[in-house]
Amino acid sequence: MQFFGRLVNTLNSVSNLFSNPFRVKEVAVADYSSSNRVREEGQLILFQNTLHRTWDCVLVNPRNSKSGFRLQAFACGPLAHPPTAR
Protein backbone atom coordinates (compact mmCIF):
# COMPACT_ATOMS: atom_id res chain seq x y z
CA MET A 1 0.00 0.00 0.00
CA GLN A 2 2.87 2.40 0.74
CA PHE A 3 4.30 1.69 -2.70
CA PHE A 4 1.11 2.89 -4.40
CA GLY A 5 1.00 5.97 -2.18
CA ARG A 6 4.56 6.88 -3.14
CA LEU A 7 3.81 6.16 -6.78
CA VAL A 8 0.83 8.53 -6.73
CA ASN A 9 2.92 11.22 -4.98
CA THR A 10 5.65 10.86 -7.60
CA LEU A 11 3.16 11.12 -10.46
CA ASN A 12 1.61 14.23 -8.86
CA SER A 13 5.03 15.82 -8.50
CA VAL A 14 5.92 15.12 -12.12
CA SER A 15 2.60 16.46 -13.41
CA ASN A 16 3.03 19.62 -11.28
CA LEU A 17 6.51 20.10 -12.74
CA PHE A 18 5.11 20.18 -16.28
CA SER A 19 2.03 22.27 -15.48
CA ASN A 20 3.75 24.95 -13.34
CA PRO A 21 4.13 28.17 -15.39
CA PHE A 22 6.77 29.48 -12.97
CA ARG A 23 9.43 26.86 -13.69
CA VAL A 24 12.72 27.73 -15.37
CA LYS A 25 12.26 27.82 -19.14
CA GLU A 26 14.77 28.36 -21.94
CA VAL A 27 13.80 31.39 -24.05
CA ALA A 28 15.18 33.48 -26.90
CA VAL A 29 16.14 36.98 -25.77
CA ALA A 30 14.71 38.25 -29.09
CA ASP A 31 11.25 37.20 -27.84
CA TYR A 32 11.43 40.18 -25.48
CA SER A 33 12.07 42.82 -28.16
CA SER A 34 8.58 44.27 -27.63
CA SER A 35 8.96 44.29 -23.82
CA ASN A 36 10.43 47.10 -21.72
CA ARG A 37 13.87 46.37 -20.27
CA VAL A 38 13.27 47.71 -16.77
CA ARG A 39 16.47 46.72 -15.01
CA GLU A 40 19.67 44.92 -15.83
CA GLU A 41 22.29 43.61 -13.41
CA GLY A 42 25.05 41.54 -14.95
CA GLN A 43 23.37 38.68 -16.78
CA LEU A 44 19.96 39.19 -15.14
CA ILE A 45 17.38 41.28 -16.99
CA LEU A 46 13.91 42.26 -15.76
CA PHE A 47 11.44 42.71 -18.62
CA GLN A 48 7.98 44.26 -18.42
CA ASN A 49 5.34 43.33 -20.99
CA THR A 50 2.69 46.04 -20.66
CA LEU A 51 0.31 44.41 -23.14
CA HIS A 52 0.05 41.16 -21.15
CA ARG A 53 0.83 42.83 -17.78
CA THR A 54 3.64 40.42 -16.95
CA TRP A 55 7.17 40.70 -15.57
CA ASP A 56 9.84 38.20 -16.60
CA CYS A 57 13.26 37.77 -15.02
CA VAL A 58 15.69 36.36 -17.59
CA LEU A 59 19.18 35.02 -16.95
CA VAL A 60 21.15 35.49 -20.19
CA ASN A 61 23.21 32.48 -21.25
CA PRO A 62 26.92 33.41 -20.79
CA ARG A 63 27.90 31.23 -23.78
CA ASN A 64 25.22 32.55 -26.15
CA SER A 65 23.77 36.00 -25.47
CA LYS A 66 20.84 35.32 -27.83
CA SER A 67 19.32 32.77 -25.45
CA GLY A 68 18.53 32.76 -21.78
CA PHE A 69 16.50 31.20 -19.01
CA ARG A 70 13.27 32.70 -17.73
CA LEU A 71 13.53 32.35 -13.97
CA GLN A 72 10.16 33.75 -12.97
CA ALA A 73 7.01 35.14 -14.52
CA PHE A 74 4.82 37.54 -12.57
CA ALA A 75 1.29 38.41 -13.61
CA CYS A 76 0.32 41.86 -12.38
CA GLY A 77 -2.81 43.97 -12.28
CA PRO A 78 -3.25 47.20 -14.24
CA LEU A 79 -1.71 49.43 -11.55
CA ALA A 80 0.99 47.05 -10.42
CA HIS A 81 4.56 48.09 -9.74
CA PRO A 82 7.66 45.99 -10.39
CA PRO A 83 8.42 43.27 -7.86
CA THR A 84 10.78 44.50 -5.16
CA ALA A 85 13.91 42.71 -4.02
CA ARG A 86 13.89 41.39 -0.47
Wavefront OBJ file of the C-alpha trace (Angstrom):
o trace
v 0.000 0.000 0.000
v 2.873 2.396 0.740
v 4.296 1.687 -2.702
v 1.110 2.892 -4.396
v 1.002 5.966 -2.182
v 4.562 6.880 -3.135
v 3.812 6.156 -6.783
v 0.826 8.533 -6.729
v 2.917 11.222 -4.981
v 5.649 10.862 -7.602
v 3.158 11.120 -10.456
v 1.607 14.225 -8.861
v 5.035 15.823 -8.500
v 5.916 15.121 -12.119
v 2.603 16.462 -13.408
v 3.035 19.621 -11.278
v 6.506 20.099 -12.740
v 5.106 20.183 -16.279
v 2.030 22.274 -15.477
v 3.753 24.949 -13.343
v 4.130 28.171 -15.390
v 6.768 29.475 -12.973
v 9.429 26.863 -13.689
v 12.717 27.728 -15.374
v 12.263 27.822 -19.137
v 14.770 28.361 -21.940
v 13.803 31.388 -24.049
v 15.183 33.475 -26.898
v 16.144 36.978 -25.765
v 14.711 38.246 -29.086
v 11.254 37.199 -27.835
v 11.433 40.182 -25.480
v 12.065 42.821 -28.164
v 8.580 44.274 -27.629
v 8.964 44.293 -23.819
v 10.428 47.100 -21.725
v 13.867 46.370 -20.272
v 13.266 47.714 -16.766
v 16.466 46.720 -15.010
v 19.670 44.916 -15.828
v 22.289 43.614 -13.409
v 25.051 41.539 -14.951
v 23.372 38.680 -16.783
v 19.961 39.193 -15.135
v 17.381 41.280 -16.993
v 13.913 42.262 -15.757
v 11.440 42.708 -18.621
v 7.979 44.262 -18.424
v 5.344 43.329 -20.991
v 2.693 46.037 -20.658
v 0.315 44.407 -23.141
v 0.049 41.165 -21.145
v 0.833 42.827 -17.779
v 3.643 40.422 -16.953
v 7.172 40.702 -15.568
v 9.842 38.202 -16.605
v 13.256 37.772 -15.017
v 15.691 36.357 -17.588
v 19.182 35.015 -16.949
v 21.146 35.490 -20.188
v 23.209 32.484 -21.248
v 26.916 33.408 -20.791
v 27.898 31.227 -23.783
v 25.222 32.545 -26.146
v 23.772 35.997 -25.466
v 20.844 35.316 -27.834
v 19.321 32.774 -25.451
v 18.535 32.758 -21.779
v 16.501 31.195 -19.013
v 13.271 32.700 -17.726
v 13.535 32.346 -13.975
v 10.165 33.746 -12.966
v 7.014 35.141 -14.518
v 4.824 37.542 -12.571
v 1.290 38.411 -13.606
v 0.319 41.858 -12.384
v -2.809 43.965 -12.278
v -3.246 47.201 -14.239
v -1.709 49.434 -11.547
v 0.994 47.047 -10.425
v 4.556 48.086 -9.744
v 7.665 45.992 -10.386
v 8.420 43.272 -7.856
v 10.781 44.499 -5.155
v 13.913 42.706 -4.018
v 13.890 41.392 -0.472
l 1 2 3 4 5 6 7 8 9 10 11 12 13 14 15 16 17 18 19 20 21 22 23 24 25 26 27 28 29 30 31 32 33 34 35 36 37 38 39 40 41 42 43 44 45 46 47 48 49 50 51 52 53 54 55 56 57 58 59 60 61 62 63 64 65 66 67 68 69 70 71 72 73 74 75 76 77 78 79 80 81 82 83 84 85 86
